[in-house]
Amino acid sequence: METTPLAARVRPESLDEYIGQEHLVGHKGSLRKVLDLGQLHSMILWGPPGTGKTTLAHLLAKVQQRPFYELSAIHAGVKEVREVIEKAKNALKKDRYLQELDIRLEEVEAILQLSGGDARKLLSILELVVQSMSSEKVIRLTNARVQELIETNRVLFDKNGEFHYDIISAFIKSLRGSDPHAAVYWLARMLNAGEDIKFIARRMLILASEDIGNANPNALLMAKTTFDAVAIVGMPEARIILSQCATYLASSPKSNAAYLAINKAQATVDKTGNLSVPLHLRNAPTALMKELDYGKNYLYPHDYPNHSVAQEYMPDELQGTPFYIPASNPAELRLRDYLKNIWGDKYPL
């Protein structure tokens, strides 16, 4: 009786047998094109169990004729990673690109430390270091040389990897969490690693609206000014401007009400489709449109006390549906009072 599980017996042996993800691994898929060029980049395969992540990983290694090592993120420790290092020395001999170079892995402690126990990252670091030294006749991988190459240009080595995104994530979360001390620390880490100052400023520009919004509208102005200023000034002085903006944003009151409002509004649009614009809100540039009551009975707010008047602005199907709920901070509480004065209980706030 067959003891191998059915799932293992019918596992695809080639990309042509792989079902799904046509946009990636199909004949015109973006990943297939990369593989056809003989390249394979660092990547994360994400999805529920049984969707083919491990199978695809095996196939990618098979197509590229690369060694495949599988470690558990939960159970793998230094011992297992050291074993992978030994196998990586197999890798140096068998890999089509690496075997053409005279590579001497003289010390491994730096690579081990920089990988943080992650076998995938370890092999990526190994490959990137070798590529950066490819012009040398003999590539001697020592702790000092690896440390120099990685730490001096770490962002360049890991532009699309975990370091790049982990650090900016810590920075943004520190701003969102109102901790200017942590924010400026992570800012320094990025600057010292050579991160693109426009990238940092652009992320602060997004945060100013997403996480501060109407709790302090000046935050968006500060972030926009910062983005423009660092583009003009450049480093090293741009670090001062970035620090000013970061500490200001971190110290500002927070609200994601505008962010939640557009999310809810877009979800409603996706669900309800293109609802009709009420006739009184429609533009009426022609006589025919006026005859069809376009714009009829529209109330011009500036003709009324306090420049406001209650009238229906929503499609009939969405009357009374609230999207923007002001948060409980001084600036938005004033907005809440203003809106309640106009609308009463029409929109629950």
Order of alpha helices (4+ residues) and beta strands (2+ residues): alpha-alpha-alpha-alpha-alpha-beta-alpha-alpha-beta-alpha-alpha-alpha-alpha-alpha-alpha-alpha-alpha-alpha-alpha
